[in-house]
Amino acid sequence: MRLHFLLLLLSLTVGLFGRSAWAQVTAPSQGGEVGVVRTTATTMELSFGTTGTGQGRVVAMAEAPGGMPVTLTAVDGQFYTAAASYGQGSPIGKGYVVYNGTGHSVVVSGLLPNTFYYVTNAEYNADANTIAYNTEGISMSTATRSAATPLPVELTAFTGVVDARNLATLHWATASERSAAYFALERSADGVTFAEVGRVAASGTTARTSSYQWPDSQRLISLTYYRLRQVDVDGKAQYSRTVALTPSALASPSVQVYPNPSAGHEVQLLLQGYNGETVDLRLTDTTGRLVFSKTILLVGNQHLAPLATPQNLAAGSYILTVSGGIGPIQKRLTISN
């Protein structure tokens, strides 16, 4: 009887510790995404996991007739072995694991020409004993190219720069083009959902190197992603890799007027943080009547100049409104003799 009790107690203890060890590993809070950088007849370069929150990620692929979704669900507690050569990694659902690690890209080989593949990314957290997956990321289907069809555009570079005003300019080059119609610039705040923001005409058909650029008129305020969608004359499209650009830290716009009250002196205006901005100045009295307005282009990051109010401006309180940059800033100005 005593032996039976000790065995039962041991069993409960082992079960309790087992559950505690499992509880130490929880699935990531956010799943990851999958994107295609480029394809050939037998290879596919994938990008993935830039929005996921896992320690690592398992990427799986399977043939997908008609581009329909295929079951590729990672199982908690199951460790998988990856191989970039399709069919050599661990089986998972109806496909195979092609990547397992902490990176964000892989080139998968051994694919069939003109064939759809379904791709998933499972973010995971793990310790030495177990692993937990988040399988709620964004999956996708895409097809390899026909073995007989050359790439319509041979893209050799796609880069971007951010200037002192936090305006981005995208640059790209092609080694050759065949029946290319245009390039569409796409922008994203999260690297997953993209929207077209501009177009540049392509060179059509040429065996010469062609260079392009496109300036974005929208100021960057946070990490921003760009990609190219190259469209042929027959409507077919292919995508470039994604470029991520980060704005530099700029001082917030500020407005100062002095002396205030003026006490009979000329009022000075100091504007900071408006580098490259066109700024509108409006001076109104307390009833809202406009008494002065001006538009100025600020070249430097700091602008100091007389406010140049009308001569014989009556003493009293006025509101100066400076519009530009992130929004209007108002200052109360008291004119006194």
One Martini backbone bead per residue (centre of mass of N, CA, C, O) as a GRO file, in nm:
protein
  337
    1MET     BB    1   0.061   0.062  -0.022
    2ARG     BB    2   0.302   0.249   0.010
    3LEU     BB    3   0.416   0.201  -0.274
    4HIS     BB    4   0.171   0.307  -0.429
    5PHE     BB    5   0.183   0.596  -0.313
    6LEU     BB    6   0.470   0.668  -0.417
    7LEU     BB    7   0.408   0.630  -0.719
    8LEU     BB    8   0.184   0.842  -0.734
    9LEU     BB    9   0.355   1.082  -0.638
   10LEU     BB   10   0.568   1.064  -0.865
   11SER     BB   11   0.373   1.105  -1.101
   12LEU     BB   12   0.270   1.388  -1.017
   13THR     BB   13   0.547   1.527  -1.018
   14VAL     BB   14   0.621   1.479  -1.312
   15GLY     BB   15   0.372   1.617  -1.429
   16LEU     BB   16   0.419   1.895  -1.305
   17PHE     BB   17   0.700   1.949  -1.431
   18GLY     BB   18   0.615   1.912  -1.724
   19ARG     BB   19   0.413   2.150  -1.725
   20SER     BB   20   0.618   2.370  -1.645
   21ALA     BB   21   0.805   2.340  -1.888
   22TRP     BB   22   0.587   2.405  -2.098
   23ALA     BB   23   0.507   2.693  -1.978
   24GLN     BB   24   0.784   2.835  -2.063
   25VAL     BB   25   0.654   2.790  -2.354
   26THR     BB   26   0.537   3.030  -2.582
   27ALA     BB   27   0.381   3.160  -2.819
   28PRO     BB   28   0.389   3.390  -3.028
   29SER     BB   29   0.204   3.688  -3.068
   30GLN     BB   30   0.316   3.692  -3.378
   31GLY     BB   31   0.299   3.640  -3.693
   32GLY     BB   32   0.412   3.586  -4.012
   33GLU     BB   33   0.544   3.646  -4.333
   34VAL     BB   34   0.525   3.615  -4.701
   35GLY     BB   35   0.763   3.653  -4.976
   36VAL     BB   36   0.854   3.735  -5.316
   37VAL     BB   37   1.134   3.817  -5.499
   38ARG     BB   38   1.202   3.557  -5.694
   39THR     BB   39   1.178   3.369  -6.008
   40THR     BB   40   1.204   3.057  -6.161
   41ALA     BB   41   1.170   2.746  -6.284
   42THR     BB   42   1.341   2.615  -6.000
   43THR     BB   43   1.319   2.884  -5.824
   44MET     BB   44   1.285   3.055  -5.487
   45GLU     BB   45   1.275   3.370  -5.341
   46LEU     BB   46   1.243   3.436  -4.993
   47SER     BB   47   1.051   3.631  -4.766
   48PHE     BB   48   1.043   3.662  -4.392
   49GLY     BB   49   0.948   3.757  -4.057
   50THR     BB   50   0.947   4.084  -4.003
   51THR     BB   51   0.661   4.069  -3.815
   52GLY     BB   52   0.752   3.876  -3.620
   53THR     BB   53   0.799   3.736  -3.258
   54GLY     BB   54   1.004   3.518  -3.284
   55GLN     BB   55   1.296   3.344  -3.247
   56GLY     BB   56   1.173   3.189  -3.498
   57ARG     BB   57   1.136   2.993  -3.816
   58VAL     BB   58   0.905   2.804  -4.023
   59VAL     BB   59   0.935   2.702  -4.361
   60ALA     BB   60   0.682   2.598  -4.597
   61MET     BB   61   0.619   2.366  -4.879
   62ALA     BB   62   0.376   2.317  -5.155
   63GLU     BB   63   0.199   2.191  -5.379
   64ALA     BB   64  -0.057   2.401  -5.572
   65PRO     BB   65  -0.325   2.347  -5.724
   66GLY     BB   66  -0.425   2.651  -5.851
   67GLY     BB   67  -0.324   2.798  -5.571
   68MET     BB   68  -0.419   2.644  -5.338
   69PRO     BB   69  -0.445   2.571  -5.029
   70VAL     BB   70  -0.224   2.408  -4.788
   71THR     BB   71  -0.141   2.187  -4.551
   72LEU     BB   72   0.109   2.352  -4.304
   73THR     BB   73   0.118   2.251  -3.988
   74ALA     BB   74   0.261   2.320  -3.705
   75VAL     BB   75   0.371   2.131  -3.419
   76ASP     BB   76   0.375   2.121  -3.107
   77GLY     BB   77   0.692   1.980  -3.009
   78GLN     BB   78   0.803   1.994  -3.308
   79PHE     BB   79   1.095   1.926  -3.473
   80TYR     BB   80   1.261   2.067  -3.761
   81THR     BB   81   1.406   1.998  -4.078
   82ALA     BB   82   1.596   2.176  -4.313
   83ALA     BB   83   1.577   2.237  -4.684
   84ALA     BB   84   1.640   2.415  -4.981
   85SER     BB   85   1.579   2.145  -5.105
   86TYR     BB   86   1.317   2.023  -5.231
   87GLY     BB   87   1.225   1.734  -5.023
   88GLN     BB   88   1.466   1.725  -4.780
   89GLY     BB   89   1.292   1.794  -4.562
   90SER     BB   90   1.064   1.790  -4.345
   91PRO     BB   91   0.768   1.674  -4.315
   92ILE     BB   92   0.460   1.878  -4.380
   93GLY     BB   93   0.197   1.764  -4.443
   94LYS     BB   94   0.216   1.819  -4.804
   95GLY     BB   95   0.521   1.895  -4.735
   96TYR     BB   96   0.817   2.104  -4.674
   97VAL     BB   97   1.100   2.205  -4.516
   98VAL     BB   98   1.311   2.506  -4.604
   99TYR     BB   99   1.311   2.654  -4.311
  100ASN     BB  100   1.528   2.707  -4.003
  101GLY     BB  101   1.530   3.013  -3.811
  102THR     BB  102   1.638   3.375  -3.779
  103GLY     BB  103   1.586   3.460  -4.051
  104HIS     BB  104   1.454   3.619  -4.390
  105SER     BB  105   1.586   3.408  -4.608
  106VAL     BB  106   1.548   3.207  -4.921
  107VAL     BB  107   1.667   2.959  -5.159
  108VAL     BB  108   1.473   2.754  -5.355
  109SER     BB  109   1.516   2.434  -5.485
  110GLY     BB  110   1.376   2.186  -5.695
  111LEU     BB  111   1.163   2.291  -5.886
  112LEU     BB  112   0.886   2.322  -6.086
  113PRO     BB  113   0.777   2.423  -6.367
  114ASN     BB  114   0.490   2.584  -6.381
  115THR     BB  115   0.434   2.591  -6.050
  116PHE     BB  116   0.250   2.578  -5.772
  117TYR     BB  117   0.310   2.730  -5.442
  118TYR     BB  118   0.282   2.684  -5.095
  119VAL     BB  119   0.341   2.927  -4.827
  120THR     BB  120   0.474   2.912  -4.489
  121ASN     BB  121   0.484   3.073  -4.152
  122ALA     BB  122   0.625   2.967  -3.833
  123GLU     BB  123   0.641   3.095  -3.540
  124TYR     BB  124   0.889   3.061  -3.264
  125ASN     BB  125   0.937   2.908  -2.942
  126ALA     BB  126   1.229   2.787  -2.746
  127ASP     BB  127   1.391   2.511  -2.607
  128ALA     BB  128   1.557   2.215  -2.535
  129ASN     BB  129   1.257   2.054  -2.526
  130THR     BB  130   1.066   2.275  -2.670
  131ILE     BB  131   0.785   2.393  -2.887
  132ALA     BB  132   0.614   2.698  -3.012
  133TYR     BB  133   0.348   2.802  -3.231
  134ASN     BB  134   0.267   3.050  -3.488
  135THR     BB  135   0.007   3.001  -3.754
  136GLU     BB  136  -0.116   3.322  -3.817
  137GLY     BB  137   0.002   3.400  -4.069
  138ILE     BB  138   0.107   3.494  -4.395
  139SER     BB  139   0.017   3.338  -4.681
  140MET     BB  140   0.111   3.180  -5.009
  141SER     BB  141   0.087   3.188  -5.372
  142THR     BB  142   0.315   3.062  -5.630
  143ALA     BB  143   0.488   3.062  -5.945
  144THR     BB  144   0.674   2.930  -6.159
  145ARG     BB  145   0.845   2.929  -6.440
  146SER     BB  146   0.897   2.883  -6.750
  147ALA     BB  147   1.156   2.725  -6.910
  148ALA     BB  148   1.111   2.909  -7.193
  149THR     BB  149   1.103   3.183  -7.013
  150PRO     BB  150   1.228   3.475  -6.995
  151LEU     BB  151   1.304   3.748  -6.843
  152PRO     BB  152   1.180   4.064  -6.905
  153VAL     BB  153   1.350   4.165  -6.645
  154GLU     BB  154   1.685   4.269  -6.545
  155LEU     BB  155   1.743   4.321  -6.223
  156THR     BB  156   2.032   4.483  -6.051
  157ALA     BB  157   1.880   4.722  -5.881
  158PHE     BB  158   1.751   4.829  -5.539
  159THR     BB  159   1.730   5.151  -5.393
  160GLY     BB  160   1.762   5.384  -5.103
  161VAL     BB  161   1.720   5.730  -4.994
  162VAL     BB  162   1.769   5.977  -4.727
  163ASP     BB  163   1.727   6.293  -4.652
  164ALA     BB  164   1.726   6.573  -4.444
  165ARG     BB  165   1.389   6.573  -4.490
  166ASN     BB  166   1.280   6.276  -4.515
  167LEU     BB  167   1.323   6.202  -4.823
  168ALA     BB  168   1.267   5.966  -5.067
  169THR     BB  169   1.484   5.777  -5.299
  170LEU     BB  170   1.453   5.568  -5.577
  171HIS     BB  171   1.671   5.309  -5.715
  172TRP     BB  172   1.723   5.161  -6.050
  173ALA     BB  173   1.828   4.868  -6.254
  174THR     BB  174   1.887   4.742  -6.590
  175ALA     BB  175   2.018   4.514  -6.830
  176SER     BB  176   1.724   4.433  -6.941
  177GLU     BB  177   1.442   4.444  -7.184
  178ARG     BB  178   1.099   4.296  -7.239
  179SER     BB  179   0.809   4.433  -7.282
  180ALA     BB  180   0.811   4.692  -7.102
  181ALA     BB  181   0.603   4.926  -6.945
  182TYR     BB  182   0.628   4.945  -6.610
  183PHE     BB  183   0.684   5.102  -6.290
  184ALA     BB  184   0.574   5.027  -5.961
  185LEU     BB  185   0.538   5.195  -5.665
  186GLU     BB  186   0.559   5.054  -5.334
  187ARG     BB  187   0.405   5.104  -5.008
  188SER     BB  188   0.491   5.042  -4.649
  189ALA     BB  189   0.450   5.012  -4.287
  190ASP     BB  190   0.487   4.663  -4.248
  191GLY     BB  191   0.573   4.473  -4.511
  192VAL     BB  192   0.278   4.363  -4.625
  193THR     BB  193   0.106   4.619  -4.699
  194PHE     BB  194   0.059   4.745  -5.024
  195ALA     BB  195   0.088   5.060  -5.215
  196GLU     BB  196   0.044   5.255  -5.475
  197VAL     BB  197   0.255   5.573  -5.552
  198GLY     BB  198   0.390   5.506  -5.844
  199ARG     BB  199   0.523   5.582  -6.184
  200VAL     BB  200   0.746   5.432  -6.439
  201ALA     BB  201   0.865   5.421  -6.737
  202ALA     BB  202   0.979   5.205  -6.952
  203SER     BB  203   1.194   5.093  -7.227
  204GLY     BB  204   1.082   4.807  -7.313
  205THR     BB  205   1.318   4.720  -7.556
  206THR     BB  206   1.643   4.618  -7.426
  207ALA     BB  207   2.014   4.559  -7.400
  208ARG     BB  208   2.047   4.793  -7.213
  209THR     BB  209   2.125   4.995  -6.968
  210SER     BB  210   1.899   5.103  -6.705
  211SER     BB  211   1.798   5.405  -6.531
  212TYR     BB  212   1.629   5.489  -6.216
  213GLN     BB  213   1.391   5.727  -6.053
  214TRP     BB  214   1.204   5.804  -5.731
  215PRO     BB  215   1.033   6.053  -5.564
  216ASP     BB  216   0.910   6.099  -5.245
  217SER     BB  217   0.670   6.336  -5.114
  218GLN     BB  218   0.661   6.170  -4.852
  219ARG     BB  219   0.734   6.194  -4.539
  220LEU     BB  220   0.925   6.036  -4.311
  221ILE     BB  221   0.820   5.890  -3.973
  222SER     BB  222   0.898   5.588  -4.038
  223LEU     BB  223   0.927   5.283  -4.107
  224THR     BB  224   0.979   5.203  -4.463
  225TYR     BB  225   0.842   5.028  -4.744
  226TYR     BB  226   0.973   4.903  -5.064
  227ARG     BB  227   0.856   4.827  -5.407
  228LEU     BB  228   0.858   4.661  -5.720
  229ARG     BB  229   0.635   4.666  -6.011
  230GLN     BB  230   0.668   4.486  -6.297
  231VAL     BB  231   0.517   4.565  -6.616
  232ASP     BB  232   0.387   4.437  -6.889
  233VAL     BB  233   0.214   4.467  -7.187
  234ASP     BB  234   0.036   4.197  -7.089
  235GLY     BB  235   0.024   4.239  -6.748
  236LYS     BB  236   0.257   4.118  -6.634
  237ALA     BB  237   0.422   4.046  -6.309
  238GLN     BB  238   0.697   4.163  -6.098
  239TYR     BB  239   0.905   4.150  -5.807
  240SER     BB  240   1.091   4.291  -5.584
  241ARG     BB  241   1.258   4.363  -5.343
  242THR     BB  242   1.279   4.491  -5.022
  243VAL     BB  243   1.288   4.828  -4.893
  244ALA     BB  244   1.428   4.980  -4.599
  245LEU     BB  245   1.342   5.297  -4.442
  246THR     BB  246   1.489   5.549  -4.226
  247PRO     BB  247   1.444   5.808  -4.040
  248SER     BB  248   1.563   6.087  -3.919
  249ALA     BB  249   1.632   6.283  -3.652
  250LEU     BB  250   1.420   6.557  -3.582
  251ALA     BB  251   1.333   6.849  -3.497
  252SER     BB  252   1.080   7.001  -3.378
  253PRO     BB  253   0.876   7.231  -3.452
  254SER     BB  254   0.930   7.588  -3.391
  255VAL     BB  255   0.802   7.896  -3.221
  256GLN     BB  256   0.925   8.240  -3.201
  257VAL     BB  257   0.853   8.554  -3.023
  258TYR     BB  258   1.043   8.872  -3.014
  259PRO     BB  259   0.933   9.071  -2.825
  260ASN     BB  260   0.687   8.969  -2.551
  261PRO     BB  261   0.618   9.232  -2.559
  262SER     BB  262   0.736   9.482  -2.773
  263ALA     BB  263   0.792   9.774  -2.661
  264GLY     BB  264   0.858   9.919  -2.958
  265HIS     BB  265   0.975   9.678  -3.100
  266GLU     BB  266   1.096   9.464  -3.315
  267VAL     BB  267   0.974   9.169  -3.433
  268GLN     BB  268   1.086   8.841  -3.388
  269LEU     BB  269   1.145   8.541  -3.589
  270LEU     BB  270   1.162   8.188  -3.484
  271LEU     BB  271   1.252   7.906  -3.687
  272GLN     BB  272   1.233   7.545  -3.629
  273GLY     BB  273   1.231   7.244  -3.820
  274TYR     BB  274   1.182   7.356  -4.154
  275ASN     BB  275   1.344   7.206  -4.359
  276GLY     BB  276   1.222   7.270  -4.682
  277GLU     BB  277   0.982   7.449  -4.611
  278THR     BB  278   0.661   7.578  -4.661
  279VAL     BB  279   0.548   7.881  -4.502
  280ASP     BB  280   0.263   8.009  -4.330
  281LEU     BB  281   0.166   8.344  -4.246
  282ARG     BB  282  -0.065   8.461  -3.976
  283LEU     BB  283  -0.226   8.769  -3.878
  284THR     BB  284  -0.456   8.819  -3.611
  285ASP     BB  285  -0.706   8.923  -3.444
  286THR     BB  286  -0.945   8.861  -3.195
  287THR     BB  287  -1.172   8.848  -3.443
  288GLY     BB  288  -1.006   8.725  -3.715
  289ARG     BB  289  -0.863   8.948  -3.856
  290LEU     BB  290  -0.668   9.008  -4.124
  291VAL     BB  291  -0.330   9.179  -4.122
  292PHE     BB  292  -0.129   8.931  -4.207
  293SER     BB  293   0.071   8.779  -4.484
  294LYS     BB  294   0.297   8.491  -4.555
  295THR     BB  295   0.541   8.328  -4.772
  296ILE     BB  296   0.799   8.082  -4.694
  297LEU     BB  297   1.128   7.952  -4.764
  298LEU     BB  298   1.306   7.703  -4.589
  299VAL     BB  299   1.638   7.599  -4.598
  300GLY     BB  300   1.698   7.581  -4.314
  301ASN     BB  301   1.664   7.485  -3.969
  302GLN     BB  302   1.698   7.809  -3.934
  303HIS     BB  303   1.488   8.111  -3.871
  304LEU     BB  304   1.581   8.466  -3.868
  305ALA     BB  305   1.336   8.736  -3.854
  306PRO     BB  306   1.143   8.971  -3.919
  307LEU     BB  307   0.796   8.995  -3.920
  308ALA     BB  308   0.678   9.239  -4.080
  309THR     BB  309   0.472   9.431  -3.988
  310PRO     BB  310   0.263   9.663  -4.010
  311GLN     BB  311   0.242   9.978  -4.007
  312ASN     BB  312   0.078  10.109  -3.745
  313LEU     BB  313   0.012   9.894  -3.546
  314ALA     BB  314  -0.204   9.831  -3.323
  315ALA     BB  315  -0.253   9.797  -3.015
  316GLY     BB  316  -0.242   9.452  -2.897
  317SER     BB  317  -0.387   9.144  -2.968
  318TYR     BB  318  -0.240   8.854  -3.135
  319ILE     BB  319  -0.241   8.594  -3.396
  320LEU     BB  320   0.004   8.353  -3.476
  321THR     BB  321   0.018   8.152  -3.778
  322VAL     BB  322   0.193   7.843  -3.845
  323SER     BB  323   0.217   7.674  -4.159
  324GLY     BB  324   0.366   7.352  -4.140
  325GLY     BB  325   0.451   7.042  -4.156
  326ILE     BB  326   0.266   6.898  -3.893
  327GLY     BB  327   0.136   7.192  -3.837
  328PRO     BB  328  -0.017   7.426  -3.669
  329ILE     BB  329   0.112   7.725  -3.504
  330GLN     BB  330   0.042   7.920  -3.209
  331LYS     BB  331   0.078   8.277  -3.125
  332ARG     BB  332   0.081   8.523  -2.885
  333LEU     BB  333   0.070   8.879  -2.957
  334THR     BB  334   0.202   9.184  -2.812
  335ILE     BB  335   0.131   9.517  -2.884
  336SER     BB  336   0.356   9.778  -2.772
  337ASN     BB  337   0.480  10.116  -2.676
   0.00000   0.00000   0.00000
